[in-house]
Amino acid sequence: MARLLGVDIPNRKKIEYSLRYVYGIGPTRSRSVLEEAQIDPNLRTQDLSEQDLSKIMNVILERKYLVEGDLRRDVTANLKRLQSIRSYRGLRHQRGLPVRGQRTITNARTRKGGRKTVGVVRNK
């Protein structure tokens, strides 16, 4: 497996898709990085040389993209800020409820977790 910015990226996939394993690099950013590094997006990761990998790394660092640890730290700092100022969004994050106005009476199982049955427990 090739290693890029501290992340193992899969060898057998095309480099355009392998780059997406780095937190903070999605489809659009992946394509633009490869275009600037002048690397064919259809090449497999295992076919790249160390020189090509360093080109990709340099492009990411030159453009000052927030990736991996820095981006994770930034996101958690934003969530902590919202929680500390006691904003509505911060409270929703704290309570594990949907943040963006979705209904909670019926859906929201992904955010709330499994159903918790409330009722009378009968002994036999």
The first five atom37 places (N, CA, C, CB, O) and aatype in JSON, in Angstrom:
{
  "aatype": [12, 0, 1, 10, 10, 7, 19, 3, 9, 14, 2, 1, 11, 11, 9, 6, 18, 15, 10, 1, 18, 19, 18, 7, 9, 7, 14, 16, 1, 15, 1, 15, 19, 10, 6, 6, 0, 5, 9, 3, 14, 2, 10, 1, 16, 5, 3, 10, 15, 6, 5, 3, 10, 15, 11, 9, 12, 2, 19, 9, 10, 6, 1, 11, 18, 10, 19, 6, 7, 3, 10, 1, 1, 3, 19, 16, 0, 2, 10, 11, 1, 10, 5, 15, 9, 1, 15, 18, 1, 7, 10, 1, 8, 5, 1, 7, 10, 14, 19, 1, 7, 5, 1, 16, 9, 16, 2, 0, 1, 16, 1, 11, 7, 7, 1, 11, 16, 19, 7, 19, 19, 1, 2, 11],
  "atom_mask": [
    [1, 1, 1, 1, 1],
    [1, 1, 1, 1, 1],
    [1, 1, 1, 1, 1],
    [1, 1, 1, 1, 1],
    [1, 1, 1, 1, 1],
    [1, 1, 1, 0, 1],
    [1, 1, 1, 1, 1],
    [1, 1, 1, 1, 1],
    [1, 1, 1, 1, 1],
    [1, 1, 1, 1, 1],
    [1, 1, 1, 1, 1],
    [1, 1, 1, 1, 1],
    [1, 1, 1, 1, 1],
    [1, 1, 1, 1, 1],
    [1, 1, 1, 1, 1],
    [1, 1, 1, 1, 1],
    [1, 1, 1, 1, 1],
    [1, 1, 1, 1, 1],
    [1, 1, 1, 1, 1],
    [1, 1, 1, 1, 1],
    [1, 1, 1, 1, 1],
    [1, 1, 1, 1, 1],
    [1, 1, 1, 1, 1],
    [1, 1, 1, 0, 1],
    [1, 1, 1, 1, 1],
    [1, 1, 1, 0, 1],
    [1, 1, 1, 1, 1],
    [1, 1, 1, 1, 1],
    [1, 1, 1, 1, 1],
    [1, 1, 1, 1, 1],
    [1, 1, 1, 1, 1],
    [1, 1, 1, 1, 1],
    [1, 1, 1, 1, 1],
    [1, 1, 1, 1, 1],
    [1, 1, 1, 1, 1],
    [1, 1, 1, 1, 1],
    [1, 1, 1, 1, 1],
    [1, 1, 1, 1, 1],
    [1, 1, 1, 1, 1],
    [1, 1, 1, 1, 1],
    [1, 1, 1, 1, 1],
    [1, 1, 1, 1, 1],
    [1, 1, 1, 1, 1],
    [1, 1, 1, 1, 1],
    [1, 1, 1, 1, 1],
    [1, 1, 1, 1, 1],
    [1, 1, 1, 1, 1],
    [1, 1, 1, 1, 1],
    [1, 1, 1, 1, 1],
    [1, 1, 1, 1, 1],
    [1, 1, 1, 1, 1],
    [1, 1, 1, 1, 1],
    [1, 1, 1, 1, 1],
    [1, 1, 1, 1, 1],
    [1, 1, 1, 1, 1],
    [1, 1, 1, 1, 1],
    [1, 1, 1, 1, 1],
    [1, 1, 1, 1, 1],
    [1, 1, 1, 1, 1],
    [1, 1, 1, 1, 1],
    [1, 1, 1, 1, 1],
    [1, 1, 1, 1, 1],
    [1, 1, 1, 1, 1],
    [1, 1, 1, 1, 1],
    [1, 1, 1, 1, 1],
    [1, 1, 1, 1, 1],
    [1, 1, 1, 1, 1],
    [1, 1, 1, 1, 1],
    [1, 1, 1, 0, 1],
    [1, 1, 1, 1, 1],
    [1, 1, 1, 1, 1],
    [1, 1, 1, 1, 1],
    [1, 1, 1, 1, 1],
    [1, 1, 1, 1, 1],
    [1, 1, 1, 1, 1],
    [1, 1, 1, 1, 1],
    [1, 1, 1, 1, 1],
    [1, 1, 1, 1, 1],
    [1, 1, 1, 1, 1],
    [1, 1, 1, 1, 1],
    [1, 1, 1, 1, 1],
    [1, 1, 1, 1, 1],
    [1, 1, 1, 1, 1],
    [1, 1, 1, 1, 1],
    [1, 1, 1, 1, 1],
    [1, 1, 1, 1, 1],
    [1, 1, 1, 1, 1],
    [1, 1, 1, 1, 1],
    [1, 1, 1, 1, 1],
    [1, 1, 1, 0, 1],
    [1, 1, 1, 1, 1],
    [1, 1, 1, 1, 1],
    [1, 1, 1, 1, 1],
    [1, 1, 1, 1, 1],
    [1, 1, 1, 1, 1],
    [1, 1, 1, 0, 1],
    [1, 1, 1, 1, 1],
    [1, 1, 1, 1, 1],
    [1, 1, 1, 1, 1],
    [1, 1, 1, 1, 1],
    [1, 1, 1, 0, 1],
    [1, 1, 1, 1, 1],
    [1, 1, 1, 1, 1],
    [1, 1, 1, 1, 1],
    [1, 1, 1, 1, 1],
    [1, 1, 1, 1, 1],
    [1, 1, 1, 1, 1],
    [1, 1, 1, 1, 1],
    [1, 1, 1, 1, 1],
    [1, 1, 1, 1, 1],
    [1, 1, 1, 1, 1],
    [1, 1, 1, 1, 1],
    [1, 1, 1, 0, 1],
    [1, 1, 1, 0, 1],
    [1, 1, 1, 1, 1],
    [1, 1, 1, 1, 1],
    [1, 1, 1, 1, 1],
    [1, 1, 1, 1, 1],
    [1, 1, 1, 0, 1],
    [1, 1, 1, 1, 1],
    [1, 1, 1, 1, 1],
    [1, 1, 1, 1, 1],
    [1, 1, 1, 1, 1],
    [1, 1, 1, 1, 1]
  ],
  "atom_positions": [
    [[0.84, -1.2, 0.0], [0.0, 0.0, 0.0], [0.87, 1.25, 0.0], [-0.95, 0.0, 1.22], [1.88, 1.33, 0.71]],
    [[0.47, 2.22, -0.81], [1.18, 3.5, -0.82], [0.75, 4.32, 0.38], [0.91, 4.27, -2.15], [-0.38, 4.18, 0.87]],
    [[1.64, 5.16, 0.84], [1.35, 5.98, 2.01], [1.42, 7.45, 1.6], [2.34, 5.68, 3.19], [2.41, 7.89, 1.02]],
    [[0.37, 8.18, 1.9], [0.3, 9.58, 1.51], [-0.29, 10.38, 2.67], [-0.56, 9.77, 0.23], [-1.41, 10.11, 3.1]],
    [[0.45, 11.34, 3.18], [0.02, 12.18, 4.3], [-0.4, 11.35, 5.52], [-1.15, 13.07, 3.87], [-1.35, 11.7, 6.22]],
    [[0.31, 10.26, 5.76], [0.03, 9.42, 6.92], [-1.14, 8.47, 6.74], [0.0, 0.0, 0.0], [-1.6, 7.88, 7.71]],
    [[-1.62, 8.31, 5.51], [-2.76, 7.44, 5.26], [-2.36, 6.38, 4.23], [-4.0, 8.26, 4.76], [-1.75, 6.7, 3.21]],
    [[-2.71, 5.13, 4.5], [-2.49, 4.07, 3.51], [-3.58, 4.16, 2.47], [-2.47, 2.65, 4.18], [-4.77, 4.06, 2.8]],
    [[-3.18, 4.34, 1.22], [-4.18, 4.39, 0.15], [-4.09, 3.1, -0.65], [-3.98, 5.64, -0.76], [-2.99, 2.6, -0.88]],
    [[-5.23, 2.56, -1.09], [-5.25, 1.25, -1.75], [-4.47, 1.23, -3.06], [-6.68, 0.83, -2.01], [-4.5, 2.19, -3.83]],
    [[-3.78, 0.13, -3.31], [-2.91, 0.0, -4.48], [-3.68, -0.28, -5.76], [-1.91, -1.08, -4.26], [-3.34, 0.27, -6.81]],
    [[-4.68, -1.12, -5.71], [-5.3, -1.63, -6.93], [-6.34, -0.68, -7.52], [-5.95, -2.95, -6.65], [-6.82, -0.91, -8.63]],
    [[-6.69, 0.38, -6.8], [-7.68, 1.33, -7.33], [-6.99, 2.41, -8.15], [-8.48, 1.97, -6.18], [-5.78, 2.63, -8.03]],
    [[-7.78, 3.09, -8.98], [-7.24, 4.22, -9.73], [-6.88, 5.32, -8.73], [-8.28, 4.74, -10.8], [-7.54, 5.48, -7.7]],
    [[-5.84, 6.07, -9.06], [-5.34, 7.1, -8.13], [-6.39, 8.16, -7.83], [-4.1, 7.76, -8.7], [-6.41, 8.72, -6.74]],
    [[-7.27, 8.42, -8.8], [-8.33, 9.41, -8.59], [-9.23, 9.0, -7.43], [-9.17, 9.57, -9.88], [-9.71, 9.85, -6.67]],
    [[-9.47, 7.7, -7.29], [-10.33, 7.2, -6.22], [-9.53, 6.92, -4.95], [-11.06, 5.94, -6.67], [-10.06, 7.05, -3.85]],
    [[-8.29, 6.54, -5.1], [-7.45, 6.26, -3.93], [-7.2, 7.51, -3.1], [-6.13, 5.65, -4.36], [-7.13, 7.44, -1.87]],
    [[-7.08, 8.65, -3.78], [-6.81, 9.9, -3.06], [-7.95, 10.25, -2.11], [-6.6, 11.05, -4.05], [-7.74, 10.95, -1.11]],
    [[-9.14, 9.78, -2.41], [-10.3, 10.1, -1.58], [-10.23, 9.46, -0.2], [-11.57, 9.67, -2.28], [-11.02, 9.8, 0.69]],
    [[-9.3, 8.53, 0.0], [-9.14, 7.92, 1.31], [-8.5, 8.88, 2.31], [-8.3, 6.65, 1.2], [-8.53, 8.64, 3.51]],
    [[-7.93, 9.97, 1.81], [-7.37, 11.0, 2.66], [-8.51, 11.9, 3.11], [-6.25, 11.83, 1.92], [-9.25, 12.43, 2.28]],
    [[-8.67, 12.07, 4.42], [-9.75, 12.88, 4.98], [-9.56, 14.33, 4.52], [-9.77, 12.79, 6.54], [-8.51, 14.93, 4.78]],
    [[-10.54, 14.89, 3.84], [-10.47, 16.26, 3.37], [-10.27, 16.36, 1.87], [0.0, 0.0, 0.0], [-10.29, 17.46, 1.31]],
    [[-10.09, 15.22, 1.2], [-9.96, 15.22, -0.26], [-11.13, 14.43, -0.83], [-8.59, 14.62, -0.72], [-11.26, 13.23, -0.59]],
    [[-11.97, 15.11, -1.59], [-13.12, 14.48, -2.21], [-12.92, 14.36, -3.71], [0.0, 0.0, 0.0], [-11.79, 14.52, -4.2]],
    [[-13.98, 14.09, -4.46], [-13.88, 13.88, -5.9], [-13.31, 15.09, -6.66], [-15.23, 13.55, -6.44], [-12.41, 14.93, -7.48]],
    [[-13.83, 16.27, -6.4], [-13.39, 17.46, -7.13], [-11.95, 17.8, -6.81], [-14.29, 18.64, -6.81], [-11.16, 18.08, -7.71]],
    [[-11.61, 17.78, -5.55], [-10.26, 18.13, -5.12], [-9.26, 17.1, -5.64], [-10.18, 18.22, -3.59], [-8.14, 17.45, -6.01]],
    [[-9.67, 15.85, -5.66], [-8.8, 14.78, -6.16], [-8.44, 15.03, -7.62], [-9.48, 13.41, -6.0], [-7.28, 14.94, -8.02]],
    [[-9.46, 15.34, -8.42], [-9.23, 15.61, -9.84], [-8.33, 16.82, -10.05], [-10.55, 15.82, -10.56], [-7.42, 16.78, -10.89]],
    [[-8.57, 17.89, -9.3], [-7.78, 19.11, -9.49], [-6.33, 18.91, -9.05], [-8.4, 20.28, -8.71], [-5.42, 19.46, -9.67]],
    [[-6.09, 18.13, -8.0], [-4.73, 17.85, -7.55], [-3.98, 17.06, -8.61], [-4.74, 17.07, -6.21], [-2.83, 17.37, -8.92]],
    [[-4.62, 16.04, -9.18], [-3.97, 15.22, -10.2], [-3.71, 16.03, -11.48], [-4.83, 14.0, -10.53], [-2.7, 15.84, -12.15]],
    [[-4.63, 16.93, -11.79], [-4.47, 17.77, -12.98], [-3.25, 18.68, -12.83], [-5.74, 18.6, -13.24], [-2.46, 18.85, -13.76]],
    [[-3.11, 19.27, -11.64], [-1.98, 20.17, -11.41], [-0.66, 19.41, -11.33], [-2.2, 20.97, -10.12], [0.38, 19.92, -11.75]],
    [[-0.7, 18.2, -10.79], [0.51, 17.38, -10.69], [0.84, 16.7, -12.03], [0.35, 16.31, -9.6], [1.88, 16.06, -12.16]],
    [[-0.05, 16.85, -13.01], [0.11, 16.27, -14.35], [0.26, 14.76, -14.29], [1.32, 16.89, -15.06], [1.19, 14.18, -14.87]],
    [[-0.67, 14.13, -13.58], [-0.7, 12.67, -13.46], [-2.03, 12.18, -14.02], [-0.51, 12.2, -11.97], [-3.07, 12.77, -13.74]],
    [[-1.98, 11.11, -14.79], [-3.18, 10.54, -15.4], [-4.07, 9.96, -14.31], [-2.81, 9.46, -16.45], [-3.61, 9.09, -13.56]],
    [[-5.32, 10.41, -14.19], [-6.22, 9.91, -13.14], [-6.57, 8.43, -13.29], [-7.49, 10.71, -13.12], [-7.04, 7.81, -12.33]],
    [[-6.35, 7.85, -14.48], [-6.69, 6.45, -14.7], [-5.58, 5.49, -14.31], [-7.04, 6.24, -16.14], [-5.78, 4.27, -14.36]],
    [[-4.43, 6.0, -13.92], [-3.34, 5.13, -13.47], [-3.7, 4.47, -12.14], [-2.02, 5.92, -13.33], [-4.37, 5.08, -11.3]],
    [[-3.26, 3.25, -11.96], [-3.45, 2.57, -10.67], [-2.4, 3.08, -9.69], [-3.35, 1.01, -10.83], [-1.31, 3.49, -10.1]],
    [[-2.72, 3.05, -8.42], [-1.8, 3.56, -7.41], [-0.49, 2.78, -7.4], [-2.45, 3.5, -6.04], [0.57, 3.35, -7.18]],
    [[-0.57, 1.47, -7.64], [0.63, 0.65, -7.61], [1.59, 0.98, -8.75], [0.26, -0.83, -7.66], [2.78, 0.68, -8.68]],
    [[1.08, 1.61, -9.82], [1.91, 1.96, -10.97], [2.62, 3.3, -10.8], [1.07, 2.0, -12.21], [3.46, 3.65, -11.63]],
    [[2.31, 4.04, -9.74], [2.93, 5.34, -9.53], [4.33, 5.17, -8.93], [2.06, 6.22, -8.62], [4.58, 4.25, -8.15]],
    [[5.22, 6.08, -9.3], [6.56, 6.07, -8.71], [6.55, 6.94, -7.45], [7.63, 6.57, -9.74], [5.59, 7.66, -7.18]],
    [[7.64, 6.87, -6.71], [7.77, 7.71, -5.52], [7.76, 9.2, -5.92], [9.08, 7.37, -4.75], [7.28, 10.05, -5.18]],
    [[8.29, 9.47, -7.1], [8.34, 10.84, -7.6], [6.92, 11.39, -7.83], [9.17, 10.91, -8.9], [6.62, 12.53, -7.5]],
    [[6.06, 10.53, -8.4], [4.67, 10.94, -8.63], [3.95, 11.2, -7.31], [3.92, 9.87, -9.44], [3.2, 12.17, -7.18]],
    [[4.18, 10.33, -6.33], [3.54, 10.51, -5.02], [4.01, 11.8, -4.37], [3.83, 9.31, -4.1], [3.23, 12.51, -3.73]],
    [[5.29, 12.11, -4.52], [5.79, 13.35, -3.93], [5.22, 14.57, -4.65], [7.34, 13.39, -3.96], [5.0, 15.61, -4.03]],
    [[4.98, 14.46, -5.97], [4.32, 15.56, -6.72], [2.94, 15.84, -6.15], [4.22, 15.21, -8.23], [2.56, 16.98, -5.92]],
    [[2.19, 14.74, -5.92], [0.83, 14.87, -5.37], [0.89, 15.53, -4.0], [0.14, 13.48, -5.29], [0.11, 16.42, -3.69]],
    [[1.82, 15.07, -3.17], [1.96, 15.61, -1.82], [2.32, 17.09, -1.87], [3.03, 14.82, -1.05], [1.79, 17.88, -1.08]],
    [[3.21, 17.47, -2.79], [3.61, 18.87, -2.9], [2.45, 19.76, -3.33], [4.76, 19.02, -3.89], [2.31, 20.88, -2.84]],
    [[1.62, 19.26, -4.24], [0.46, 20.05, -4.69], [-0.49, 20.29, -3.52], [-0.29, 19.32, -5.85], [-0.99, 21.4, -3.34]],
    [[-0.72, 19.25, -2.73], [-1.64, 19.38, -1.58], [-1.07, 20.38, -0.58], [-1.87, 18.0, -0.9], [-1.8, 21.2, -0.03]],
    [[0.23, 20.31, -0.33], [0.86, 21.21, 0.64], [0.95, 22.64, 0.11], [2.24, 20.71, 1.0], [0.78, 23.59, 0.87]],
    [[1.22, 22.81, -1.2], [1.3, 24.15, -1.79], [-0.03, 24.87, -1.74], [1.78, 24.07, -3.23], [-0.09, 26.07, -1.45]],
    [[-1.1, 24.15, -2.01], [-2.43, 24.77, -2.0], [-2.95, 24.97, -0.59], [-3.41, 23.92, -2.79], [-4.01, 25.57, -0.39]],
    [[-2.22, 24.46, 0.39], [-2.56, 24.6, 1.82], [-3.95, 24.06, 2.13], [-2.49, 26.06, 2.23], [-4.73, 24.68, 2.85]],
    [[-4.24, 22.88, 1.58], [-5.51, 22.22, 1.9], [-5.44, 21.7, 3.33], [-5.81, 21.06, 0.89], [-4.42, 21.16, 3.76]],
    [[-6.53, 21.87, 4.06], [-6.62, 21.26, 5.39], [-7.01, 19.81, 5.19], [-7.65, 22.02, 6.3], [-8.09, 19.52, 4.67]],
    [[-6.15, 18.89, 5.59], [-6.44, 17.47, 5.45], [-6.07, 16.75, 6.74], [-5.67, 16.87, 4.25], [-5.29, 17.25, 7.55]],
    [[-6.66, 15.57, 6.91], [-6.38, 14.67, 8.03], [-6.47, 15.36, 9.38], [-5.01, 14.07, 7.87], [-7.5, 15.95, 9.7]],
    [[-5.42, 15.31, 10.18], [-5.46, 15.76, 11.57], [-5.83, 17.22, 11.74], [0.0, 0.0, 0.0], [-6.6, 17.57, 12.63]],
    [[-5.29, 18.08, 10.87], [-5.59, 19.51, 10.97], [-7.07, 19.78, 10.73], [-4.74, 20.31, 9.96], [-7.68, 20.57, 11.45]],
    [[-7.64, 19.11, 9.73], [-9.06, 19.3, 9.42], [-9.94, 18.74, 10.53], [-9.4, 18.63, 8.08], [-10.93, 19.36, 10.92]],
    [[-9.58, 17.55, 11.03], [-10.36, 16.97, 12.13], [-10.34, 17.89, 13.35], [-9.8, 15.58, 12.51], [-11.36, 18.1, 14.0]],
    [[-9.16, 18.43, 13.66], [-9.01, 19.34, 14.8], [-9.86, 20.58, 14.59], [-7.52, 19.72, 14.99], [-10.48, 21.07, 15.54]],
    [[-9.88, 21.1, 13.38], [-10.66, 22.29, 13.06], [-12.16, 22.04, 13.24], [-10.37, 22.74, 11.62], [-12.87, 22.86, 13.81]],
    [[-12.62, 20.89, 12.75], [-14.04, 20.55, 12.85], [-14.46, 20.38, 14.31], [-14.35, 19.25, 12.06], [-15.5, 20.89, 14.72]],
    [[-13.66, 19.66, 15.1], [-14.0, 19.48, 16.5], [-13.96, 20.8, 17.26], [-13.06, 18.46, 17.16], [-14.76, 21.02, 18.17]],
    [[-13.02, 21.68, 16.89], [-12.96, 23.0, 17.55], [-14.22, 23.79, 17.24], [-11.7, 23.79, 17.09], [-14.75, 24.49, 18.11]],
    [[-14.71, 23.7, 16.0], [-15.94, 24.4, 15.64], [-17.13, 23.87, 16.44], [-16.23, 24.25, 14.14], [-17.95, 24.65, 16.92]],
    [[-17.2, 22.53, 16.59], [-18.31, 21.95, 17.36], [-18.22, 22.35, 18.83], [-18.31, 20.41, 17.22], [-19.23, 22.64, 19.46]],
    [[-17.01, 22.36, 19.38], [-16.84, 22.75, 20.78], [-17.21, 24.21, 20.99], [-15.4, 22.51, 21.24], [-17.78, 24.57, 22.01]],
    [[-16.87, 25.05, 20.0], [-17.23, 26.47, 20.09], [-18.74, 26.64, 20.12], [-16.64, 27.26, 18.9], [-19.28, 27.4, 20.93]],
    [[-19.44, 25.92, 19.23], [-20.91, 26.0, 19.2], [-21.5, 25.53, 20.53], [-21.47, 25.15, 18.04], [-22.48, 26.1, 21.02]],
    [[-20.91, 24.48, 21.1], [-21.42, 23.97, 22.38], [-21.13, 24.93, 23.53], [-20.82, 22.6, 22.67], [-21.94, 25.08, 24.43]],
    [[-19.96, 25.57, 23.49], [-19.59, 26.46, 24.6], [-20.43, 27.73, 24.62], [-18.11, 26.82, 24.52], [-20.7, 28.27, 25.69]],
    [[-20.84, 28.22, 23.44], [-21.68, 29.42, 23.42], [-23.16, 29.07, 23.58], [-21.45, 30.21, 22.13], [-24.03, 29.94, 23.54]],
    [[-23.42, 27.77, 23.74], [-24.77, 27.27, 24.0], [-25.74, 27.63, 22.86], [-25.29, 27.82, 25.33], [-26.89, 27.98, 23.11]],
    [[-25.26, 27.56, 21.62], [-26.14, 27.83, 20.49], [-27.06, 26.63, 20.27], [-25.31, 28.15, 19.21], [-26.82, 25.55, 20.8]],
    [[-28.09, 26.85, 19.5], [-29.05, 25.77, 19.22], [-28.35, 24.59, 18.57], [-30.18, 26.28, 18.31], [-28.55, 23.45, 18.97]],
    [[-27.52, 24.87, 17.56], [-26.79, 23.79, 16.88], [-25.86, 23.06, 17.83], [-25.99, 24.35, 15.7], [-25.73, 21.84, 17.77]],
    [[-25.22, 23.8, 18.72], [-24.32, 23.18, 19.69], [-25.05, 22.25, 20.62], [0.0, 0.0, 0.0], [-24.57, 21.17, 20.95]],
    [[-26.24, 22.67, 21.06], [-27.03, 21.83, 21.96], [-27.51, 20.57, 21.25], [-28.24, 22.62, 22.5], [-27.54, 19.5, 21.84]],
    [[-27.89, 20.7, 19.97], [-28.33, 19.52, 19.21], [-27.18, 18.53, 19.05], [-28.87, 19.94, 17.81], [-27.38, 17.32, 19.16]],
    [[-25.97, 19.04, 18.81], [-24.81, 18.16, 18.72], [-24.58, 17.45, 20.05], [-23.55, 18.96, 18.32], [-24.31, 16.25, 20.09]],
    [[-24.7, 18.2, 21.13], [-24.47, 17.66, 22.47], [-25.45, 16.54, 22.79], [-24.58, 18.76, 23.53], [-25.08, 15.51, 23.37]],
    [[-26.7, 16.73, 22.43], [-27.74, 15.76, 22.75], [-27.85, 14.62, 21.74], [-29.06, 16.46, 22.84], [-28.62, 13.69, 21.94]],
    [[-27.08, 14.7, 20.67], [-27.1, 13.64, 19.67], [-28.36, 13.62, 18.83], [0.0, 0.0, 0.0], [-28.83, 12.56, 18.42]],
    [[-28.91, 14.79, 18.58], [-30.13, 14.91, 17.78], [-29.78, 15.54, 16.44], [-31.2, 15.75, 18.52], [-28.7, 16.11, 16.29]],
    [[-30.69, 15.45, 15.45], [-30.41, 16.07, 14.15], [-30.21, 17.57, 14.3], [-31.55, 15.78, 13.16], [-30.92, 18.23, 15.06]],
    [[-29.25, 18.1, 13.57], [-28.84, 19.49, 13.74], [-29.53, 20.41, 12.76], [-27.34, 19.61, 13.6], [-29.75, 21.58, 13.06]],
    [[-29.88, 19.91, 11.59], [-30.32, 20.79, 10.51], [-31.82, 20.82, 10.28], [-29.64, 20.4, 9.25], [-32.27, 20.91, 9.13]],
    [[-32.6, 20.73, 11.33], [-34.03, 20.96, 11.21], [-34.86, 19.77, 10.79], [0.0, 0.0, 0.0], [-36.04, 19.93, 10.46]],
    [[-34.28, 18.56, 10.79], [-35.08, 17.4, 10.4], [-36.07, 17.05, 11.51], [-34.16, 16.2, 10.09], [-35.89, 17.42, 12.66]],
    [[-37.12, 16.31, 11.12], [-38.1, 15.91, 12.12], [-37.54, 14.81, 12.99], [-39.4, 15.45, 11.44], [-36.68, 14.04, 12.56]],
    [[-38.04, 14.72, 14.22], [-37.52, 13.71, 15.14], [-38.61, 12.81, 15.69], [-36.79, 14.36, 16.27], [-38.31, 11.83, 16.37]],
    [[-39.88, 13.13, 15.43], [-40.94, 12.29, 15.97], [-40.88, 10.91, 15.36], [-42.32, 12.93, 15.73], [-40.93, 9.92, 16.08]],
    [[-40.76, 10.83, 14.05], [-40.65, 9.52, 13.43], [-39.22, 9.24, 13.02], [-41.58, 9.41, 12.24], [-38.69, 8.29, 13.59]],
    [[-38.55, 9.87, 12.17], [-37.28, 9.38, 11.65], [-36.1, 9.69, 12.58], [-37.02, 9.98, 10.29], [-36.25, 9.61, 13.8]],
    [[-34.98, 10.04, 12.04], [-33.77, 10.42, 12.78], [-33.14, 9.26, 13.54], [-34.09, 11.52, 13.75], [-32.47, 9.48, 14.54]],
    [[-33.35, 8.03, 13.07], [-32.77, 6.87, 13.76], [-31.26, 6.81, 13.65], [-33.37, 5.6, 13.22], [-30.59, 6.29, 14.55]],
    [[-30.71, 7.33, 12.58], [-29.26, 7.31, 12.43], [-28.62, 8.16, 13.52], [-28.84, 7.83, 11.04], [-27.62, 7.76, 14.12]],
    [[-29.18, 9.29, 13.76], [-28.61, 10.22, 14.74], [-28.96, 9.84, 16.17], [-29.09, 11.64, 14.45], [-28.13, 9.96, 17.07]],
    [[-30.21, 9.39, 16.39], [-30.66, 9.1, 17.75], [-30.26, 7.71, 18.24], [-32.15, 9.24, 17.84], [-30.22, 7.47, 19.44]],
    [[-29.97, 6.8, 17.31], [-29.67, 5.43, 17.71], [-30.92, 4.57, 17.64], [0.0, 0.0, 0.0], [-31.98, 5.02, 17.21]],
    [[-30.78, 3.33, 18.07], [-31.9, 2.4, 18.0], [-33.05, 2.79, 18.9], [0.0, 0.0, 0.0], [-32.89, 3.6, 19.82]],
    [[-34.21, 2.22, 18.63], [-35.4, 2.54, 19.41], [-35.27, 2.02, 20.85], [-36.66, 1.95, 18.75], [-34.74, 0.93, 21.09]],
    [[-35.76, 2.82, 21.79], [-35.77, 2.41, 23.19], [-37.23, 2.25, 23.59], [-35.03, 3.45, 24.11], [-37.96, 3.24, 23.7]],
    [[-37.64, 1.02, 23.8], [-39.03, 0.77, 24.13], [-39.32, 1.21, 25.55], [-39.36, -0.72, 23.95], [-38.58, 0.89, 26.48]],
    [[-40.41, 1.96, 25.7], [-40.81, 2.43, 27.02], [-42.17, 1.82, 27.31], [-40.86, 4.01, 27.09], [-43.08, 1.92, 26.49]],
    [[-42.3, 1.19, 28.43], [-43.59, 0.59, 28.75], [-43.51, -0.22, 30.02], [0.0, 0.0, 0.0], [-42.5, -0.19, 30.73]],
    [[-44.58, -0.95, 30.3], [-44.67, -1.74, 31.51], [-44.01, -3.1, 31.27], [-46.14, -1.91, 31.95], [-44.25, -3.74, 30.25]],
    [[-43.18, -3.52, 32.21], [-42.58, -4.84, 32.12], [-43.39, -5.76, 33.03], [-41.06, -4.82, 32.53], [-43.51, -5.5, 34.23]],
    [[-43.94, -6.84, 32.45], [-44.79, -7.74, 33.22], [-44.01, -8.96, 33.66], [-46.01, -8.16, 32.41], [-43.23, -9.53, 32.9]],
    [[-44.23, -9.36, 34.89], [-43.61, -10.59, 35.4], [-44.55, -11.75, 35.21], [-43.23, -10.45, 36.9], [-45.76, -11.61, 35.37]],
    [[-43.99, -12.92, 34.86], [-44.86, -14.09, 34.65], [-45.16, -14.8, 35.94], [-44.22, -15.05, 33.68], [-45.88, -15.8, 35.94]]
  ]
}
